[in-house]
Amino acid sequence: MDRSKITLIRPLIYTPEKDIRRFIRKNNLEVMKKVCPMDGTSKREDMKNLIINLTKDIPMVRANLFGAIQRNIWGRSFNP
């Protein structure tokens, strides 16, 4: 994301969206409006919905995905 000057905070991958929303409400934080023209129609949104649907049949799917990320198929170690 270098060209857009956006800083990504990767550790938040481990934080459920509902916890982030709760934190925002509890701390009365202002959230910026979404300005991305792809918001809601991106592959990211498709994957989010896929994981939600997979979780219905495979309750451990999130843990399995996080385990795969931590094992990293390219041989590099990742420790959050």
Backbone as a printed PyTorch tensor [residue, N CA C, xyz], in Angstrom:
tensor([[[  0.8260,  -1.1970,   0.0000],
         [  0.0000,   0.0000,   0.0000],
         [  0.8630,   1.2510,   0.0000]],

        [[  2.0930,   1.1540,  -0.4270],
         [  2.9950,   2.2980,  -0.4110],
         [  2.4770,   3.4720,  -1.2200]],

        [[  1.9160,   3.2090,  -2.3730],
         [  1.5230,   4.3130,  -3.2490],
         [  0.3720,   5.1350,  -2.6850]],

        [[ -0.4020,   4.5940,  -1.7670],
         [ -1.5320,   5.3390,  -1.2170],
         [ -1.2260,   5.9520,   0.1420]],

        [[ -0.0090,   5.6960,   0.6610],
         [  0.4140,   6.2600,   1.9450],
         [ -0.4890,   5.8200,   3.0890]],

        [[ -0.9940,   4.5920,   3.0040],
         [ -1.8480,   4.0410,   4.0600],
         [ -1.0080,   3.1230,   4.9290]],

        [[ -1.1290,   3.2790,   6.2380],
         [ -0.4360,   2.4000,   7.1700],
         [ -1.3740,   1.2820,   7.5700]],

        [[ -0.9430,   0.0460,   7.3930],
         [ -1.7440,  -1.1050,   7.7790],
         [ -1.2530,  -1.6370,   9.1100]],

        [[ -2.1830,  -2.0040,   9.9680],
         [ -1.8390,  -2.5690,  11.2570],
         [ -2.2210,  -4.0420,  11.2050]],

        [[ -1.2910,  -4.8680,  10.8000],
         [ -1.5600,  -6.2900,  10.5990],
         [ -1.9980,  -7.0340,  11.8630]],

        [[ -1.4970,  -6.7080,  13.0660],
         [ -1.9420,  -7.4780,  14.2450],
         [ -3.4550,  -7.4500,  14.4560]],

        [[ -4.1520,  -6.4740,  13.8830],
         [ -5.5970,  -6.4340,  14.0540],
         [ -6.2960,  -7.5740,  13.3220]],

        [[ -5.5690,  -8.3380,  12.5300],
         [ -6.1390,  -9.5130,  11.8770],
         [ -6.6560, -10.5000,  12.9240]],

        [[ -6.0830, -10.4660,  14.1220],
         [ -6.4720, -11.3780,  15.1890],
         [ -7.6220, -10.8430,  16.0320]],

        [[ -8.0890,  -9.6410,  15.7460],
         [ -9.1400,  -9.0230,  16.5410],
         [-10.4700,  -9.1180,  15.8030]],

        [[-11.4570,  -9.7690,  16.3960],
         [-12.7670,  -9.8560,  15.7350],
         [-13.3600,  -8.4600,  15.5090]],

        [[-14.0310,  -8.3010,  14.3880],
         [-14.6260,  -7.0140,  14.0340],
         [-15.5870,  -6.5230,  15.1110]],

        [[-16.3270,  -7.4330,  15.7300],
         [-17.2780,  -7.0180,  16.7830],
         [-16.5490,  -6.4050,  17.9700]],

        [[-15.3340,  -6.8890,  18.2860],
         [-14.5540,  -6.3110,  19.3790],
         [-14.0680,  -4.9100,  19.0300]],

        [[-13.7140,  -4.7060,  17.7850],
         [-13.2780,  -3.3730,  17.3480],
         [-14.4460,  -2.3960,  17.4330]],

        [[-15.6100,  -2.8230,  16.9640],
         [-16.8010,  -1.9630,  17.0300],
         [-17.1550,  -1.6200,  18.4830]],

        [[-17.0650,  -2.6170,  19.3670],
         [-17.3490,  -2.4010,  20.7860],
         [-16.3650,  -1.3850,  21.3790]],

        [[-15.0860,  -1.5310,  21.0430],
         [-14.0640,  -0.6090,  21.5420],
         [-14.3540,   0.8180,  21.0760]],

        [[-14.7550,   0.9670,  19.8280],
         [-15.0670,   2.2930,  19.2730],
         [-16.2260,   2.9270,  20.0380]],

        [[-17.2870,   2.1430,  20.2520],
         [-18.4440,   2.6740,  21.0020],
         [-18.0750,   3.0290,  22.4310]],

        [[-17.3650,   2.1120,  23.0930],
         [-17.0090,   2.3160,  24.4950],
         [-16.1420,   3.5580,  24.6910]],

        [[-15.2610,   3.8320,  23.7460],
         [-14.3420,   4.9540,  23.8690],
         [-14.7900,   6.1860,  23.0870]],

        [[-16.0060,   6.1250,  22.5830],
         [-16.5990,   7.2620,  21.8770],
         [-15.6660,   7.8210,  20.7900]],

        [[-15.1350,   6.9230,  19.9750],
         [-14.2220,   7.3310,  18.9180],
         [-14.9810,   7.6740,  17.6420]],

        [[-14.4680,   8.6380,  16.9340],
         [-15.0660,   9.0170,  15.6540],
         [-14.4570,   8.1410,  14.5620]],

        [[-15.2970,   7.5890,  13.7260],
         [-14.8460,   6.7320,  12.6380],
         [-14.9650,   7.5000,  11.3260]],

        [[-13.9040,   7.4350,  10.5490],
         [-13.9150,   8.1140,   9.2540],
         [-14.9010,   7.4320,   8.3200]],

        [[-15.5480,   8.2130,   7.4830],
         [-16.4390,   7.6550,   6.4840],
         [-15.6330,   6.8690,   5.4690]],

        [[-16.2280,   5.8040,   4.9670],
         [-15.5750,   5.0060,   3.9380],
         [-15.6350,   5.7740,   2.6200]],

        [[-14.4980,   5.9040,   1.9910],
         [-14.4550,   6.6400,   0.7260],
         [-13.9970,   5.7590,  -0.4400]],

        [[-13.6920,   4.5200,  -0.1510],
         [-13.2280,   3.6160,  -1.1900],
         [-14.3810,   3.2710,  -2.1300]],

        [[-14.2020,   3.4640,  -3.4270],
         [-15.2860,   3.1370,  -4.3620],
         [-15.5830,   1.6390,  -4.4220]],

        [[-14.6620,   0.8080,  -3.9450],
         [-14.8530,  -0.6420,  -3.9620],
         [-15.4460,  -1.1590,  -2.6560]],

        [[-15.7260,  -0.2800,  -1.7070],
         [-16.2290,  -0.7060,  -0.4080],
         [-17.4990,  -1.5410,  -0.5810]],

        [[-17.4620,  -2.7490,  -0.0370],
         [-18.6080,  -3.6350,  -0.1090],
         [-18.6850,  -4.4800,  -1.3620]],

        [[-17.8200,  -4.2180,  -2.3330],
         [-17.8460,  -4.9810,  -3.5900],
         [-16.4700,  -5.5340,  -3.9370]],

        [[-15.5900,  -5.6110,  -2.9720],
         [-14.2180,  -6.0430,  -3.2460],
         [-14.0320,  -7.5270,  -2.9420]],

        [[-12.9040,  -8.0770,  -3.3540],
         [-12.5540,  -9.4560,  -3.0220],
         [-12.4150,  -9.6160,  -1.5140]],

        [[-11.9750,  -8.5660,  -0.8330],
         [-11.8700,  -8.6000,   0.6270],
         [-13.2450,  -8.8720,   1.2460]],

        [[-14.2590,  -8.1910,   0.7400],
         [-15.6330,  -8.4040,   1.2220],
         [-16.1060,  -9.8140,   0.8780]],

        [[-15.7660, -10.2820,  -0.3290],
         [-16.1200, -11.6500,  -0.7280],
         [-15.5020, -12.6690,   0.2270]],

        [[-14.2370, -12.4820,   0.5860],
         [-13.5450, -13.4110,   1.4870],
         [-14.1400, -13.3580,   2.8910]],

        [[-14.5000, -12.1680,   3.3290],
         [-15.1350, -12.0190,   4.6430],
         [-16.4300, -12.8340,   4.6780]],

        [[-17.2430, -12.7140,   3.6420],
         [-18.4940, -13.4580,   3.5730],
         [-18.2470, -14.9600,   3.4400]],

        [[-17.2160, -15.3450,   2.7010],
         [-16.8730, -16.7560,   2.5610],
         [-16.5220, -17.3620,   3.9200]],

        [[-15.7150, -16.6490,   4.6890],
         [-15.3200, -17.1390,   6.0120],
         [-16.5390, -17.2440,   6.9320]],

        [[-17.4270, -16.2710,   6.8670],
         [-18.6560, -16.3200,   7.6740],
         [-19.4620, -17.5650,   7.3200]],

        [[-19.6060, -17.8380,   6.0310],
         [-20.3790, -19.0040,   5.5900],
         [-19.6760, -20.3190,   5.9230]],

        [[-18.3580, -20.3640,   5.7570],
         [-17.6110, -21.5780,   6.0890],
         [-17.7050, -21.9000,   7.5730]],

        [[-17.7400, -20.8690,   8.4080],
         [-17.8000, -21.0460,   9.8540],
         [-19.0650, -21.7820,  10.2770]],

        [[-20.1220, -21.6460,   9.4840],
         [-21.3660, -22.3510,   9.7950],
         [-21.1710, -23.8620,   9.7250]],

        [[-20.3770, -24.3350,   8.7540],
         [-20.1380, -25.7680,   8.5790],
         [-18.8610, -26.2500,   9.2610]],

        [[-17.8890, -25.3460,   9.3790],
         [-16.5880, -25.7040,   9.9580],
         [-16.2690, -24.6840,  11.0560]],

        [[-16.7360, -24.9240,  12.2740],
         [-16.5650, -23.9380,  13.3520],
         [-15.1150, -23.5130,  13.5970]],

        [[-14.1410, -24.3850,  13.3130],
         [-12.7320, -24.0670,  13.5850],
         [-12.0280, -23.4000,  12.4010]],

        [[-12.7790, -22.9610,  11.3960],
         [-12.1390, -22.4540,  10.1820],
         [-11.2410, -21.2380,  10.4710]],

        [[-11.6370, -20.3530,  11.3470],
         [-10.7990, -19.1890,  11.6690],
         [ -9.4850, -19.6140,  12.3100]],

        [[ -9.5610, -20.5300,  13.2620],
         [ -8.3450, -21.0230,  13.9150],
         [ -7.4390, -21.7160,  12.8960]],

        [[ -8.0360, -22.4580,  11.9800],
         [ -7.2450, -23.1230,  10.9430],
         [ -6.5570, -22.1100,  10.0280]],

        [[ -7.2700, -21.0740,   9.6550],
         [ -6.6790, -20.0380,   8.7960],
         [ -5.5500, -19.3050,   9.5150]],

        [[ -5.7600, -18.9540,  10.7800],
         [ -4.7080, -18.2680,  11.5300],
         [ -3.4990, -19.1670,  11.7140]],

        [[ -3.7370, -20.4570,  11.9320],
         [ -2.6260, -21.3980,  12.0370],
         [ -1.8260, -21.4550,  10.7500]],

        [[ -2.5240, -21.4370,   9.6130],
         [ -1.8390, -21.4520,   8.3210],
         [ -1.0210, -20.1790,   8.1240]],

        [[ -1.5690, -19.0560,   8.5560],
         [ -0.8320, -17.7920,   8.4410],
         [  0.4370, -17.8670,   9.2950]],

        [[  0.3130, -18.3870,  10.5090],
         [  1.4620, -18.4670,  11.4030],
         [  2.5150, -19.4390,  10.8880]],

        [[  2.0880, -20.5220,  10.2660],
         [  3.0490, -21.4850,   9.7190],
         [  3.6890, -20.9780,   8.4400]],

        [[  3.0440, -20.0740,   7.7740],
         [  3.5230, -19.4400,   6.5460],
         [  4.0920, -20.4640,   5.5600]],

        [[  3.3890, -20.6730,   4.4980],
         [  3.7640, -21.6940,   3.5170],
         [  5.0770, -21.4050,   2.8030]],

        [[  5.6040, -20.2110,   2.9110],
         [  6.8740, -19.8920,   2.2510],
         [  8.0720, -20.1030,   3.1610]],

        [[  7.8400, -20.6540,   4.3410],
         [  8.9520, -21.0110,   5.2180],
         [  9.4010, -19.9350,   6.1780]],

        [[  8.8750, -18.7430,   6.0770],
         [  9.2410, -17.7050,   7.0360],
         [  8.3940, -17.8640,   8.2790]],

        [[  8.9540, -17.5650,   9.4020],
         [  8.2360, -17.6770,  10.6430],
         [  7.5220, -16.3710,  10.9500]],

        [[  6.3080, -16.4760,  11.4520],
         [  5.5360, -15.2900,  11.8380],
         [  5.0420, -15.4930,  13.2530]],

        [[  5.4510, -14.6370,  14.1540],
         [  4.9970, -14.6940,  15.5340],
         [  4.4140, -13.3630,  15.9290]],

        [[  3.0700, -13.2970,  16.1050],
         [  2.4500, -12.0170,  16.4520],
         [  2.8430, -11.5300,  17.8290]]])
